[in-house]
Amino acid sequence: MLQTVSGHDFSRAESYRNAWRALAPVMSRPSRPSDPNSATGRPRTFFVSTRTIGGRSLFQTERMAHLFIDVLRSYVHGGKFTVHDFVVMPNHIHILMTVPSGTSLEQAMQLIKGNFSFRANHELEFRGEIWQRGFSDVRITDEQSFKQHQEYLNNNPVKAGLADSPEEYLFGSAYLKQQKRAGAKAQSSLRPSGTTEVMP
């Protein structure tokens, strides 16, 4: 945590705090600038962060991290919301997501956190609390904000020393997108000439 100092150092520290809050809300006290129950007539995009109870590294095991990714995937395939990017860190999660009209962000996060807790209990026999209460969000209103938060999210594992690049971190969308591109390229090279690719 930054310490309060005087003079020039204080203004620099304050500027750093403001920049950090803009990109990564303080997860020990979830920040909810948007109306938690707002469900309007149009889709809305958010950068969402949520933390494990007590900051415990519950997602450092592959089983827990892969289960969380599967929970996200199941809701995306079910059309509940769109996930643009995500990263599963050892003790917190970041998601860049769009919720559809008629659905609040609160409802979407209840689905994610609730279903993960249920499945971790039943499939992995995990006992105990998983999530801190609530979550933090930033409403994304333009392309610049989208790209800033996307870059922050993707580089989170690199800054934490968990990977040399976003694409090397197994529990993030950057890695999965790279794998998908590599698979598509391999499939393309195996197709006879003149055939067209059929999307699933």
Contacts in CASP RR format, 6 or more apart in sequence:
PFRMAT RR
TARGET T0000
AUTHOR 0000-0000-0000
METHOD contacts of the structure
MODEL  1
MLQTVSGHDFSRAESYRNAWRALAPVMSRPSRPSDPNSATGRPRTFFVST
RTIGGRSLFQTERMAHLFIDVLRSYVHGGKFTVHDFVVMPNHIHILMTVP
SGTSLEQAMQLIKGNFSFRANHELEFRGEIWQRGFSDVRITDEQSFKQHQ
EYLNNNPVKAGLADSPEEYLFGSAYLKQQKRAGAKAQSSLRPSGTTEVMP
2 13 0 8 1.000
2 16 0 8 1.000
2 17 0 8 1.000
3 13 0 8 1.000
4 10 0 8 1.000
4 13 0 8 1.000
5 13 0 8 1.000
21 31 0 8 1.000
22 138 0 8 1.000
23 138 0 8 1.000
23 148 0 8 1.000
23 149 0 8 1.000
23 152 0 8 1.000
24 49 0 8 1.000
24 152 0 8 1.000
25 31 0 8 1.000
25 49 0 8 1.000
25 136 0 8 1.000
25 137 0 8 1.000
25 138 0 8 1.000
26 136 0 8 1.000
27 49 0 8 1.000
27 50 0 8 1.000
27 51 0 8 1.000
27 92 0 8 1.000
27 132 0 8 1.000
27 136 0 8 1.000
28 51 0 8 1.000
28 132 0 8 1.000
30 50 0 8 1.000
30 132 0 8 1.000
30 133 0 8 1.000
30 134 0 8 1.000
30 135 0 8 1.000
30 136 0 8 1.000
31 136 0 8 1.000
31 137 0 8 1.000
32 134 0 8 1.000
32 135 0 8 1.000
32 136 0 8 1.000
32 137 0 8 1.000
33 137 0 8 1.000
33 138 0 8 1.000
33 139 0 8 1.000
34 46 0 8 1.000
34 105 0 8 1.000
34 137 0 8 1.000
34 139 0 8 1.000
35 104 0 8 1.000
36 104 0 8 1.000
36 105 0 8 1.000
36 106 0 8 1.000
37 104 0 8 1.000
37 106 0 8 1.000
38 44 0 8 1.000
38 104 0 8 1.000
38 105 0 8 1.000
39 101 0 8 1.000
39 102 0 8 1.000
39 103 0 8 1.000
39 104 0 8 1.000
39 107 0 8 1.000
40 101 0 8 1.000
40 102 0 8 1.000
41 101 0 8 1.000
41 102 0 8 1.000
42 101 0 8 1.000
43 82 0 8 1.000
43 98 0 8 1.000
43 99 0 8 1.000
43 100 0 8 1.000
43 101 0 8 1.000
44 98 0 8 1.000
44 99 0 8 1.000
44 105 0 8 1.000
44 139 0 8 1.000
45 84 0 8 1.000
45 96 0 8 1.000
45 97 0 8 1.000
45 98 0 8 1.000
45 139 0 8 1.000
45 140 0 8 1.000
45 146 0 8 1.000
46 96 0 8 1.000
46 97 0 8 1.000
46 98 0 8 1.000
46 99 0 8 1.000
46 105 0 8 1.000
46 137 0 8 1.000
46 138 0 8 1.000
46 139 0 8 1.000
46 140 0 8 1.000
47 94 0 8 1.000
47 95 0 8 1.000
47 96 0 8 1.000
47 137 0 8 1.000
47 138 0 8 1.000
47 140 0 8 1.000
47 149 0 8 1.000
47 152 0 8 1.000
47 153 0 8 1.000
48 93 0 8 1.000
48 94 0 8 1.000
48 95 0 8 1.000
48 96 0 8 1.000
48 97 0 8 1.000
48 105 0 8 1.000
48 109 0 8 1.000
48 135 0 8 1.000
48 136 0 8 1.000
48 137 0 8 1.000
49 92 0 8 1.000
49 93 0 8 1.000
49 94 0 8 1.000
49 95 0 8 1.000
49 135 0 8 1.000
49 136 0 8 1.000
49 137 0 8 1.000
50 92 0 8 1.000
50 93 0 8 1.000
50 109 0 8 1.000
50 113 0 8 1.000
50 131 0 8 1.000
50 132 0 8 1.000
50 134 0 8 1.000
50 135 0 8 1.000
50 136 0 8 1.000
51 91 0 8 1.000
51 92 0 8 1.000
51 93 0 8 1.000
51 131 0 8 1.000
51 132 0 8 1.000
52 58 0 8 1.000
52 59 0 8 1.000
52 91 0 8 1.000
52 92 0 8 1.000
52 130 0 8 1.000
52 131 0 8 1.000
52 132 0 8 1.000
53 129 0 8 1.000
53 130 0 8 1.000
53 131 0 8 1.000
53 132 0 8 1.000
54 91 0 8 1.000
54 132 0 8 1.000
55 91 0 8 1.000
55 92 0 8 1.000
55 132 0 8 1.000
56 91 0 8 1.000
57 90 0 8 1.000
57 91 0 8 1.000
58 64 0 8 1.000
58 90 0 8 1.000
58 91 0 8 1.000
58 130 0 8 1.000
59 65 0 8 1.000
59 68 0 8 1.000
59 88 0 8 1.000
59 89 0 8 1.000
59 90 0 8 1.000
59 91 0 8 1.000
59 93 0 8 1.000
59 171 0 8 1.000
60 90 0 8 1.000
62 170 0 8 1.000
63 124 0 8 1.000
64 120 0 8 1.000
64 124 0 8 1.000
64 126 0 8 1.000
65 88 0 8 1.000
65 170 0 8 1.000
65 171 0 8 1.000
66 171 0 8 1.000
67 116 0 8 1.000
67 119 0 8 1.000
67 120 0 8 1.000
67 123 0 8 1.000
67 124 0 8 1.000
68 88 0 8 1.000
68 93 0 8 1.000
68 116 0 8 1.000
68 171 0 8 1.000
69 86 0 8 1.000
69 88 0 8 1.000
69 171 0 8 1.000
69 172 0 8 1.000
69 176 0 8 1.000
71 112 0 8 1.000
71 115 0 8 1.000
71 116 0 8 1.000
71 119 0 8 1.000
72 83 0 8 1.000
72 86 0 8 1.000
72 95 0 8 1.000
72 112 0 8 1.000
74 115 0 8 1.000
75 81 0 8 1.000
75 108 0 8 1.000
75 111 0 8 1.000
75 112 0 8 1.000
75 115 0 8 1.000
76 82 0 8 1.000
76 83 0 8 1.000
79 100 0 8 1.000
80 100 0 8 1.000
80 103 0 8 1.000
80 108 0 8 1.000
80 111 0 8 1.000
81 97 0 8 1.000
81 98 0 8 1.000
81 99 0 8 1.000
81 100 0 8 1.000
81 103 0 8 1.000
81 108 0 8 1.000
82 97 0 8 1.000
82 98 0 8 1.000
82 100 0 8 1.000
83 95 0 8 1.000
83 96 0 8 1.000
83 97 0 8 1.000
83 173 0 8 1.000
84 96 0 8 1.000
84 97 0 8 1.000
84 98 0 8 1.000
84 146 0 8 1.000
84 150 0 8 1.000
84 173 0 8 1.000
85 95 0 8 1.000
85 96 0 8 1.000
85 150 0 8 1.000
85 153 0 8 1.000
85 154 0 8 1.000
85 172 0 8 1.000
85 173 0 8 1.000
85 174 0 8 1.000
86 93 0 8 1.000
86 94 0 8 1.000
86 95 0 8 1.000
86 96 0 8 1.000
86 97 0 8 1.000
86 153 0 8 1.000
86 172 0 8 1.000
86 173 0 8 1.000
87 93 0 8 1.000
87 94 0 8 1.000
87 153 0 8 1.000
87 154 0 8 1.000
87 156 0 8 1.000
87 157 0 8 1.000
87 169 0 8 1.000
87 171 0 8 1.000
87 172 0 8 1.000
87 173 0 8 1.000
87 174 0 8 1.000
88 171 0 8 1.000
88 172 0 8 1.000
89 156 0 8 1.000
89 157 0 8 1.000
89 160 0 8 1.000
89 162 0 8 1.000
89 171 0 8 1.000
90 162 0 8 1.000
94 152 0 8 1.000
94 153 0 8 1.000
94 156 0 8 1.000
95 112 0 8 1.000
96 140 0 8 1.000
96 146 0 8 1.000
96 149 0 8 1.000
96 150 0 8 1.000
96 153 0 8 1.000
97 108 0 8 1.000
99 105 0 8 1.000
99 107 0 8 1.000
99 108 0 8 1.000
105 137 0 8 1.000
109 134 0 8 1.000
109 135 0 8 1.000
113 130 0 8 1.000
113 131 0 8 1.000
113 135 0 8 1.000
116 130 0 8 1.000
117 130 0 8 1.000
117 131 0 8 1.000
120 126 0 8 1.000
120 130 0 8 1.000
121 127 0 8 1.000
138 145 0 8 1.000
138 149 0 8 1.000
140 146 0 8 1.000
140 149 0 8 1.000
154 166 0 8 1.000
154 172 0 8 1.000
154 173 0 8 1.000
154 174 0 8 1.000
155 166 0 8 1.000
157 163 0 8 1.000
157 166 0 8 1.000
157 169 0 8 1.000
157 171 0 8 1.000
157 172 0 8 1.000
158 164 0 8 1.000
158 165 0 8 1.000
158 166 0 8 1.000
158 169 0 8 1.000
162 169 0 8 1.000
163 169 0 8 1.000
165 174 0 8 1.000
166 172 0 8 1.000
166 174 0 8 1.000
166 175 0 8 1.000
167 174 0 8 1.000
167 175 0 8 1.000
167 178 0 8 1.000
168 175 0 8 1.000
169 175 0 8 1.000
184 197 0 8 1.000
187 197 0 8 1.000
188 197 0 8 1.000
191 197 0 8 1.000
END
